[in-house]
Amino acid sequence: MSQEKLAELADLHPTYISEIERGRVNASVYSIFLITNVLGMELADVLNLQSSNLDRLFENELADISGKIRRLEASRRELLLNGLKGMLKGLET
């Protein structure tokens, strides 16, 4: 598969795919998630994580949510993150 086709299917810029391949940029987990989905691979396999210690569905959902949060405008993203931090703090007790 060409870099251009991969970029199109993953909704990423072709230059970004090229830079990832050459090691010029560090891809975000969300970008890796998009690429692995296009390639029909599991995120855990690409990141070389032990599948026995990983709930793949949970990790994929986290990557998907992360991408959705990244696409929000800054003020909404900050509001959401502050709410999530508050909820997590409440769960820690």
C-alpha positions in Angstrom: 0.0 0.0 0.0 1.3 3.4 -0.9 1.9 6.1 1.7 -0.7 8.2 -0.1 -3.4 5.5 0.1 -2.6 4.8 3.7 -2.8 8.5 4.5 -6.2 8.8 2.7 -7.7 5.8 4.5 -6.4 6.8 7.9 -7.4 10.5 7.4 -3.8 11.7 7.9 -1.6 13.8 5.7 0.7 11.9 3.3 3.7 14.0 4.5 3.0 12.9 8.1 2.9 9.2 7.1 6.3 9.7 5.3 7.8 11.5 8.3 6.6 8.7 10.6 8.2 6.1 8.3 11.5 7.9 8.2 11.5 8.4 12.0 11.4 12.2 11.7 8.4 12.5 14.0 7.0 10.6 16.8 3.5 9.5 16.0 0.7 10.0 18.5 -1.0 7.0 19.9 -4.1 8.1 18.1 -2.3 8.3 14.8 -0.9 4.8 15.3 -4.4 3.7 16.2 -5.8 5.1 12.9 -2.9 3.5 10.9 -3.3 0.1 12.6 -7.1 0.1 11.9 -6.4 0.7 8.2 -3.9 -2.1 8.1 -6.2 -4.5 10.0 -3.8 -4.8 12.9 -4.2 -4.5 16.7 -2.7 -1.5 18.4 -1.2 -3.7 21.1 0.6 -5.7 18.5 2.2 -2.7 16.9 3.2 -1.3 20.3 4.6 -4.7 21.2 2.4 -4.9 24.4 1.7 -8.2 26.0 -1.8 -9.1 24.9 -2.4 -11.1 28.1 -2.0 -8.0 30.2 -4.1 -5.7 27.9 -7.7 -5.3 27.3 -7.5 -4.5 23.6 -11.1 -3.2 23.4 -10.5 -0.8 26.2 -7.2 0.4 24.7 -8.9 1.0 21.3 -11.7 2.9 22.9 -9.3 5.1 24.8 -7.5 5.9 21.5 -10.8 6.7 19.8 -11.9 8.9 22.7 -8.5 10.6 22.7 -8.9 11.5 19.0 -12.4 12.9 19.6 -11.1 15.1 22.4 -8.2 16.3 20.2 -10.7 17.5 17.6 -12.6 19.7 20.1 -12.0 23.4 20.2 -9.6 24.3 23.0 -12.2 25.7 25.5 -14.3 22.6 25.2 -11.3 20.3 25.5 -10.2 22.1 28.7 -13.7 21.8 30.2 -13.9 18.1 29.4 -10.4 17.4 30.7 -11.1 19.2 34.0 -14.3 17.3 34.4 -12.5 14.0 33.8 -9.8 14.8 36.2 -12.4 15.6 38.9 -14.2 12.3 38.2 -10.9 10.4 38.4 -10.0 12.1 41.7 -13.4 11.1 43.1 -12.8 7.5 42.1 -9.4 7.3 43.8 -10.9 7.5 47.3 
